[in-house]
Amino acid sequence: MPETKQQDKSGPIARGKRLKSLRMMAGLSRKAVDESYQISSGTLQGWEDGRYGGLTQKGARRILQSMQREGVQCSLEWLIHGTGLGPQLSAPMDATLNPSAGDDAAMVDELLYFRNRNQDIMDHIINDKLMLPCYEVGDVVAGRRRYNWREVQGLLGKNCLIQLNTGEIYLKHLKEVTLDEILHFTMLEDSKMLSIAFDKIRCIAPVTWHRRRDPA
């Protein structure tokens, strides 16, 4: 029987085409991916050509982590099934902090300095009151992304930026981790737990840089 439209979008050939378009968007050759992220050129070509079953979920997560570091992001659902958040360039925080629009020029300079001195930084402007009194609406926070489960376990008790595979970003306090790779988060002044499976998370960044905007 012929494949349905969704089956075709989820098939190895379609996954391979999306993978190749993601790599080209990042401006990387297969050799560069091999050298920078230890995904061999042969394996990558097999995934892109749809051979031997094509790109796996595990392989897709490795690719997404690599592309995120190159400033390109998309959802796992898009890469595997062709649905959800498609590829887009990660907007640097300095694009949203504009001194000509009245933002604190010194804070922009500080953030750029922090980004230049550290690798793979995620930054975020707080847009809710869920983490009061520590963080107010308009505050800017940043930290280095962590992708590895072992690294994430070491963030217990820290305030962290969490980016899901779907692209959403949250600021929460990492309260507890479990052996079955479930992370439990809270707000600072709220005992209610938010539980997220690690495989739903693209990356986590402990907040190591925090600035408060000057009041208008």
C-alpha positions as MATLAB code, in Angstrom:
seq = 'MPETKQQDKSGPIARGKRLKSLRMMAGLSRKAVDESYQISSGTLQGWEDGRYGGLTQKGARRILQSMQREGVQCSLEWLIHGTGLGPQLSAPMDATLNPSAGDDAAMVDELLYFRNRNQDIMDHIINDKLMLPCYEVGDVVAGRRRYNWREVQGLLGKNCLIQLNTGEIYLKHLKEVTLDEILHFTMLEDSKMLSIAFDKIRCIAPVTWHRRRDPA';
ca = [
       0.000    0.000    0.000;
       1.288    3.551   -0.686;
       2.505    5.560    2.276;
       0.213    8.212    3.719;
       1.316   11.836    3.520;
       2.387   11.879    7.192;
       4.259    8.573    6.842;
       6.085   10.036    3.840;
       7.033   13.176    5.832;
       8.323   10.941    8.633;
      10.194    8.570    6.337;
      14.004    8.261    6.182;
      14.328   10.149    2.876;
      12.261   13.098    4.112;
      14.148   13.174    7.434;
      17.413   13.157    5.520;
      16.376   16.101    3.350;
      15.395   18.125    6.415;
      18.669   17.243    8.097;
      20.667   18.376    5.068;
      18.745   21.652    4.856;
      19.462   22.256    8.561;
      23.171   21.611    8.053;
      23.302   23.892    5.007;
      21.485   26.625    6.928;
      24.234   26.410    9.574;
      26.871   26.646    6.822;
      28.588   23.400    7.837;
      30.174   20.749    5.660;
      29.965   17.103    6.749;
      33.673   17.281    7.542;
      33.098   20.309    9.796;
      30.343   18.475   11.686;
      32.683   15.508   12.109;
      35.545   17.655   13.405;
      33.457   19.874   15.687;
      30.807   17.488   17.022;
      32.203   13.969   16.519;
      29.406   12.841   14.191;
      31.288   11.008   11.454;
      30.912   12.109    7.834;
      29.854    8.594    6.861;
      27.130    8.455    9.506;
      25.898   11.918    8.551;
      25.791   11.041    4.851;
      23.871    7.842    5.653;
      21.311    9.852    7.623;
      20.991   12.456    4.878;
      20.586    9.782    2.182;
      18.037    7.899    4.262;
      20.043    4.661    4.302;
      19.666    1.866    6.883;
      16.490    3.365    8.338;
      17.786    6.924    8.292;
      18.092    9.434   11.100;
      17.145    8.091   14.546;
      15.660   10.001   17.477;
      18.973    9.715   19.340;
      20.866   10.973   16.319;
      18.390   13.820   15.858;
      18.999   15.023   19.409;
      22.753   15.080   18.764;
      22.170   17.059   15.573;
      19.885   19.552   17.313;
      22.477   20.152   20.029;
      25.149   20.734   17.389;
      23.018   23.069   15.288;
      21.968   25.040   18.383;
      25.622   25.800   19.035;
      25.885   27.068   15.450;
      22.987   29.479   15.938;
      20.305   27.421   14.163;
      17.404   25.806   15.991;
      14.303   23.745   15.253;
      12.116   21.270   17.092;
      12.726   17.538   17.292;
       9.225   17.042   15.865;
      10.138   19.016   12.744;
      13.355   17.115   12.130;
      11.740   13.692   12.607;
       8.174   14.258   11.369;
       8.141   17.568    9.498;
       5.793   19.197   12.027;
       6.311   21.759   14.790;
       8.887   24.538   14.987;
      10.888   24.670   11.752;
      14.493   25.833   11.437;
      15.291   29.400   12.343;
      18.319   31.416   13.273;
      18.707   31.934   17.018;
      18.248   35.634   17.659;
      21.084   37.065   19.787;
      19.952   38.911   22.871;
      21.723   42.081   21.767;
      19.144   42.294   18.962;
      16.432   42.825   21.583;
      18.421   45.209   23.767;
      18.593   48.418   21.787;
      20.207   51.500   23.365;
      18.608   53.757   20.743;
      15.203   52.581   22.012;
      16.078   53.637   25.554;
      17.739   50.481   26.862;
      20.760   50.699   29.123;
      23.761   50.879   26.770;
      26.104   49.749   29.544;
      24.059   46.581   30.045;
      24.188   45.832   26.327;
      27.973   46.173   26.431;
      28.184   43.927   29.505;
      26.076   41.233   27.874;
      28.129   41.327   24.679;
      31.294   41.043   26.768;
      29.833   38.072   28.647;
      28.840   36.378   25.379;
      32.290   36.957   23.870;
      34.087   35.611   26.948;
      32.009   32.441   27.166;
      30.883   29.816   24.691;
      27.339   28.715   23.815;
      25.448   31.299   25.875;
      21.664   31.402   26.204;
      20.135   34.699   27.281;
      16.586   35.753   28.013;
      14.495   38.761   29.022;
      12.116   37.965   31.893;
       8.507   38.508   30.790;
       6.510   37.358   33.827;
       6.425   37.674   37.635;
       6.735   33.962   38.454;
      10.264   34.292   39.873;
       9.757   37.324   42.110;
      11.381   38.689   44.185;
      14.663   37.549   42.666;
      13.795   38.357   39.053;
      11.500   41.140   37.853;
       9.832   41.665   34.489;
      12.400   43.168   32.118;
      15.439   41.669   33.879;
      18.005   40.039   31.607;
      19.602   36.702   32.534;
      22.145   34.498   30.806;
      24.202   31.348   31.278;
      26.088   28.633   29.398;
      23.992   25.881   27.876;
      24.240   22.323   29.209;
      23.138   19.369   27.094;
      24.563   16.360   28.908;
      22.557   14.568   31.626;
      25.597   14.383   33.911;
      26.112   18.146   33.628;
      22.433   18.797   34.251;
      22.506   16.717   37.459;
      25.138   19.118   38.778;
      22.708   22.049   38.473;
      20.520   20.890   41.355;
      19.477   23.842   43.518;
      20.231   26.460   40.858;
      18.002   28.859   38.957;
      18.067   27.788   35.330;
      16.883   28.742   31.876;
      15.198   25.706   30.301;
      14.671   25.467   26.553;
      12.303   22.726   25.408;
      12.595   20.882   22.096;
       9.627   22.942   20.910;
      11.600   26.163   21.402;
       9.908   27.621   24.492;
      12.181   29.065   27.178;
      11.379   29.136   30.906;
      13.200   30.347   34.006;
      12.749   27.962   36.950;
      14.513   26.669   40.064;
      15.818   23.101   39.678;
      14.538   21.434   42.844;
      15.052   17.731   42.207;
      16.315   15.193   39.638;
      15.388   11.501   39.575;
      17.071    8.340   38.338;
      14.531    7.990   35.523;
      15.718   11.377   34.146;
      12.776   13.470   35.293;
      13.553   17.028   36.412;
      11.373   18.825   38.957;
      11.290   22.619   38.903;
       9.641   25.235   41.109;
       9.150   28.977   41.135;
      11.041   30.747   43.902;
       7.979   31.555   45.999;
       5.785   28.612   44.979;
       6.008   25.025   46.213;
       4.107   23.685   43.195;
       6.322   21.365   41.164;
       6.749   21.411   37.393;
       8.055   18.036   36.174;
       9.731   17.690   32.756;
      11.314   14.585   31.215;
      14.907   15.194   30.140;
      14.210   14.011   26.585;
      11.754   16.910   26.199;
      14.499   19.444   26.950;
      16.877   20.836   24.346;
      19.240   22.450   26.841;
      19.493   23.973   30.310;
      21.573   27.001   31.314;
      22.223   27.905   34.963;
      21.850   31.645   35.468;
      25.324   33.082   36.010;
      24.666   36.595   34.639;
      21.761   38.789   35.775;
      21.123   42.482   35.208;
      18.150   44.670   35.989;
      17.113   47.283   33.460;
      17.064   50.887   34.559;
      13.483   51.983   35.169;
      12.025   54.025   32.332;
];
